[in-house]
Amino acid sequence: MNRQFQLVDVFGSGAFTGNPLGVVAAAEGLDTEQMQAITRWLNLSETAFLLPPTDPGADYKVRIFTLAHELPFAGHPTLGSCHAWLAMGGQPKRADAVVQECGAGLVEVRRGDTLAFAAPPLIRGGEPDEADIAAVAQVLGIERSAIKAARWADNGPGWIAVLLGSAAEVLAIDAPKTVERRIDIGVVGPHAPGGDADWEIRAIFSDGQGGLIEDPATGSLNASVGQWLFDAGYAQGRYIAAQGTRICRQARIAVSRDDAGQVWVGGKTITLVNGTIDA
């Protein structure tokens, strides 16, 4: 069956600079195994499948798959799915926002010059055990003393985030290609004032087969890191995060907190491939 399909560049500073997302529309009739097989064949970090909503408050439903498993929530698939749904003719109930249904519940996506999603509550937060922090340092090949602070930043993907002293330290990490355990690491460091980005972010995670992958732009990590940075006083109001620098991408993610304390994560979304997929 031919279904509408888009490849969307999410969080890029221009075409082919962000994180690509495959979006399969009208995914009714595809079961979990078929969605996982399509995702592995496309070989992108995530693929999203659009479905009619089951919650009356939602505009559409999405199921999100990595190469290894399904996720209840992920950030760049949220913005990319919303972009594709609108581009394919979706009509939201509200003029200013779209409401997405996913495994984590309902997620609001604000419309404007760019799309921005409301960061969901953490599934797991707080400071990791010292053994977990030491394990992250070992995987990253850095001294434990280089980690200034650490937090569980789990809002679907099980991120553990560590703060280093500078963006240069973040970019200097040369992570191995394989790892013996499943792990999702976010590495954060501040840029010097005056540049086009305030923070450097790297997302390094295992793929389920022992490989270690770096993600070019990660909405879920930026959402949970934003909550941490604002709550801890490391950031105020709004900032720009750069991601993907070490892997030749130029992602830029806008993170802000409104007066009610809600964190928003936004960026550019561009359809680069538009067609059909026989699925």
Stockholm file with secondary structure:
# STOCKHOLM 1.0

chainA/1-279         MNRQFQLVDVFGSGAFTGNPLGVVAAAEGLDTEQMQAITRWLNLSETAFLLPPTDPGADYKVRIFTLAHELPFAGHPTLGSCHAWLAMGGQPKRADAVVQECGAGLVEVRRGDTLAFAAPPLIRGGEPDEADIAAVAQVLGIERSAIKAARWADNGPGWIAVLLGSAAEVLAIDAPKTVERRIDIGVVGPHAPGGDADWEIRAIFSDGQGGLIEDPATGSLNASVGQWLFDAGYAQGRYIAAQGTRICRQARIAVSRDDAGQVWVGGKTITLVNGTIDA
#=GR chainA/1-279 SS CEEEEEEEEESBSSTTSSEEEEEECSCTTCCHHHHHHHHHHHTCSEEEEEECCSSTTCSEEEEEEESSCEESCCHHHHHHHHHHHHHTTCCCSSSSEEEEEETTEEEEEECSSSEEEECCCCSBCSCCCHHHHHHHHHHHTCCGGGCCEEEECBSSSCCEEEECSCHHHHHHCCCCSBCSSCCEEEEEEECCTTSSCSEEEEEEEECSSSBEEEESCCHHHHHHHHHHHHHHTSCCSEEEEEECGGGTCCEEEEEEECTTSCEEEEECEEEEEEEEEEC
#=GC SS_cons         CEEEEEEEEESBSSTTSSEEEEEECSCTTCCHHHHHHHHHHHTCSEEEEEECCSSTTCSEEEEEEESSCEESCCHHHHHHHHHHHHHTTCCCSSSSEEEEEETTEEEEEECSSSEEEECCCCSBCSCCCHHHHHHHHHHHTCCGGGCCEEEECBSSSCCEEEECSCHHHHHHCCCCSBCSSCCEEEEEEECCTTSSCSEEEEEEEECSSSBEEEESCCHHHHHHHHHHHHHHTSCCSEEEEEECGGGTCCEEEEEEECTTSCEEEEECEEEEEEEEEEC
//
